[in-house]
Amino acid sequence: MKNLTLLVYCKVRAFLADEEGANAIEYAVIAGLIAVALIAVLSPTDSGIVGGLKAFFDGVGTKVGGLAPD
């Protein structure tokens, strides 16, 4: 019985220490997030993130342009 308990303990400990699958999942999630970010930034339409940033910087440019000395 003692050997069986030790064997089960060693197997469970080895299973918990194995992170090979977790690393693959983390890399897949990171690659997915990068793909979504690229699609959002490089989309040809002016909607979403690109449209919002364009409108923001156009507004800043208009306000700063009015403050420039002649």
Helices and strands as residue ranges (DSSP letters): H 2-17, H 20-42, H 48-67
